[in-house]
Amino acid sequence: MPHATQHADVATVAIAELDSALRVGPFHVALRAAIAARGLPLQRVQHHLSRHGVKVGVTSLSYWQQGARRPQRPESLRAVRALEEILQLPEESLIRLLAQPDEDQGAQRPAARSYRSLVEASGVLEHLLAELGSPLDGGLHTLGHHERVRIGGRRELAGRESHHIVRAHRDGVDRFVAVHHGDPGCAPERMTVHAVENCRTGRVRSDHETGVLVAELLFDTRLRAGDTFLFRYGVEDGTAGVSREYVRGFGPAGGQYALQVRFDEHALPVRCHRFAQHSAAAPRSGRQELALTGRHHSVHLVEPRVRSGIVGIGWDWE
């Protein structure tokens, strides 16, 4: 009987911890408490997910409950909804915690796209890529990506230019699909894509609600596995209101990334900073103030070797 009483006490504590975690979060604490309250090993959780038609690795589940990663892809969010059913949780209880803004960012954080809007854009991107018949893996590994962003006299995202150095990891690659995510309120149908060097513009697709634009950049050659290639393209935007940050997301680890943001001399910010995130749902970290250069009114960051996640530059206006 002592063992039975002890087991009952542990279960009571676990359920109490779960109730608290579901009310206040954060997500990873609530998920860990829910799994503990149901007494399920991660392998069993994975098995139940597969029965719901969702494939998630045990490693990913472990990362989620440790807070090392947060689900952000549409497939991952489907897994979270399935977990609510598997773990006998109220509907939307875990999804709601994912959508919460990070409290530790404070009121001084520039207005940014919400986690929910980024998730919606991710789903739209998959749909647009499917329209172009383009797989998520385009057969190219990025060795270097140098990006220059222009902020105009109305404080708007006027446009950007990207210079890519890539290597093919399979035969027959003859294009690259560029993705541009405009600021809230933008009109992607009014944007233009310019092929600058070693490529030409192919099909362009966009979604007005999320501000996502994708464009094919066609090479004049078919690359073989191991071939390197350099190309440059630009996007003219200028269709939204005041811009406050520019972010770039990365999937697999890759080569060097450099981001330069240049401001119109008649619209200079009062301060600039860089930041990083493990994912769109994770808190921001690595904040570092950046000083504007005197003559060219620009700031920049360099990542010698990018890791999965997000890096960006934000700025404050008077």
N, C-alpha and C positions, 0 to 999 in steps of 0.2 A: 503493500500500500504506500509506503513512503515514496517509492518511485512513481506511482500513479499521481500522487499529490504534487510532486515536483514537476511532473510533466504538465499537469493542469496549470500550475503557476506560470511556467515558462510560456505556455500557449496564451494565457491571459495577458502577460506582459507583451508578447509579440503582437497581439491584436490591438492593444492599447497604443503601442508604438506605430502600428500601421495607421490607425485612425488619425493620430497626430500628424504623421508624415503626409497623408493624403490632404489634410487641411492646409498645411503651410509649406510642404515641399522641403528641399528641392526634389526634382524628379528622381535622381539616382537613389536618394534616401528612401523615397516612397516605394520605388521598385524593389530595392533590397528588402525592405520591411514586408512587402507583399509576398515575395518569394519565401521569406523566412516564416511568415505566418501560415503559409500553406504547406511548408515542409517539403518543398519540391527541389531536388537537385537540378542544376542547369541543364543536364542532359535530358531530363524529363520535360522541362519547359520547352526545350528545342523540339522534342518529339511531339508535344501538343501543338506547337506552332506549325509543324509540317502537316499535321492533320487538318489545320485550318488553311492549308495551301500557301503558307508563308515560310520562306527559307531564311533562317538567321543562324549564324554560327555560334557555338558556345563561347568562343572568344569575344564576339561582339556583345553577347548578353552579359558576360563578365565585365567588360569595359563599361557598359551602360550602368550597371548597378554600383560600380566603383566611382563613377563620375569622370572617368578618363575620356569617354566619348559620349555624345548624345545623338540619338537617332534623328536624322534630318531628311534622308531620301524618302520618296513616296513609299517604297517597299518597306522601309524601316518603320514609317508611321502606320502602315497597315499592320505591322507586327505589334506595335504598341496597342492598337485597338484590339487586336486578338488577345494580347496579354491581359487586358481588362476583363475579358470574358473568361479566360483560362484561370486567372487568379481570383475570380469572383469579386471584382471591384465594380464600383458604380461606373456607369457609362461616362466617358469623357474625363474621368478623374486623373488619369496619367497624361492624356493629351493636354488637359488644361494646365498642368504643371509645366509642360514643355513650352507652352505659349506664353508663360509669365515672363515679363521683362526682368532683367537682372537687377536686383535691388542695390547691389554694391556699385553700380555705375554712377549713381548720383544724378543730381539735376543738371550738372554741367556737361553731361554727355551730349554731343550734337544729335539732332534728330536723325534717326537711321531707319532703314527698312525694318519692319517687325519680323520676328521669327516666322510668323504665319505667312507673311507675304513672300518671304524667301522660299518657304516650302511650296507655296502655290506656283512660284516662278520655276522651281525645280521640276514640278510636274508638267508645266507648260513647255519647258525646254525639251523634255523627253518626247512630247507630242510633236513639236516642230522638227526635231531631228528625225523622227519617224517619217514625217511628211517628205523629208529630203532623202529618205532611204539611207541615212547615215547612222552607223553604229556608234555607241558611246566611246568605244575605242576606235579611233580613226586610223590606226596603224602608224602613228607618229609619236616619237618620244621627244619632248622638248629639251634641248640642250641649253637654250638661252632665250629669254623673252624680255625685251626692253620696251617699256610702255611710256608714252608721253601724253599727259592729259592737259587740256587747256580749259581754264575757267575764264569766262568772258566778262565784259563790262557790266552785265546785269547780274553778275554773280552766278551765272548758269554754267552747267557743263556744256561747253561749246563743242567739244569734240575730243578725239584721242587718236593716236597713231601707235601701231604695234609693229615691232620688228622681231620676227621669229627666226630662230636657228633650230632646225629639227633633224631627227634621224629616223628613217623608216625602219620598222621592225618586221615588216612583211613586204612581199613583192606586190607591185601593181598600184601603190598609193599615188593618186594624182590630184588630190585636193585636200583642203583644210576647211573646217567649218568654224567660222568666227562667231562668237557670242557677245552681244552687247546688252547690258541691263541698265536702262536709263533710270534717271531719278524719278521719284514719285510724281505723277502728273504729266509725264512725258508722252509724246506721240510718236511711237516708232515708225508709223507709216510715213512720217515726214522726214525721217532720217535718211541719209545717203551713205553708201559704202563705196570707198574708192580703193581700187587695187593700185598700189604705188610702185611696187617692184617685184619682178619675177612671178607674177600671178595676174589673173583677171577675174572679175566678179561674175559669179554664176547666179544661181537662184537665191532669192532673198525671201524670208518668211518672218512674220512678226505677230505679236499678240498685244493688243492695245491695253487690256486690263492690267497686265503685269509689267508692261514696258520692256518685254524681252524681244530682241531681234537676233536672228541667225542668218548668216550669209555664207555661201560657198565661195571659196577662193580657189580657182582652178589653176593647176600648174601646167606648163607646156611640155611636161615630160612625165613619164611613169617611173617612179622610184623603185629601185630594188632594195631588198632587205640590207641594211647597213649603209645605204646612201644618205648623205647629208644634203640639206637644202636650206636656202635663205630666202625669205620673202617679207614684204612689208605691205601693210594696208592701213586705211584710216576710216573712221566713222565720224561723220558730221552730225551733231546732235542739236543742241541749242533749243530744244522743244519744251523743256521743263522750267520750273521756277528756280529758287535759290538752292544751290548745291552746297552740301556741308561735309561730304566725304566721298572717297572713292575706294572701293574694295575689289580685291581679286581673290577668287577661290581656286584651290588646287585639289586635285584628286590624289593620284599616286605621287610620291616624291619625285622630284625632277632636277633640272639644272638651275642655272642662275636666273633670278628675276630682279629687274630694276624698274621702279616706278618713279616718274618725275611728274609733279603737278606744277604748272606754271599759271600765274594769275595776271589778269589784265592790270596795267599800272594804275588804272582808275578805280580798281576794286580789289584792294588788298585786305587780307584777313588780319586780325589782331594777334592770332597765335595758331600754330599748326602742331600736330603730333602724329606719330605712327602708332599702330596697334596691331595685335594679332588675336586670332580666335582658333580654337581647335575645330569648331564647327559653327554653323549659324546659330545654334542654340546655346553654345557655351559662353561663359563670361569672357569679356575682353581682358587681355593681359599685355605685358610688355610695352606699356605706354611710355613713349619717349618724345620729349619736346623737339621740334625741328625749327631751325632758324631760316627765315627767308634770305635768299641771296640778294645782294643789293641791286645789281644791274638787271638781272633777268627775272627777279621776283618769283623764284621757284624753290621748291623743297623736293627732296627725294629720299628713297630708301633703297637698299640693296640686300637681297637675300642670296648669299652665295650658292646655297642649295636648298630649294624650297621643300617644305614638308606638307603633308596633307593638312588642309585647313584653310584659313583666310588671313590675309594681311591687307593693310590699308593705311591711308592717310586721311585724317580728319582735320577740320579747321573751324575756327570761330570767327563770326563777323561781329562788328560793334553793335 
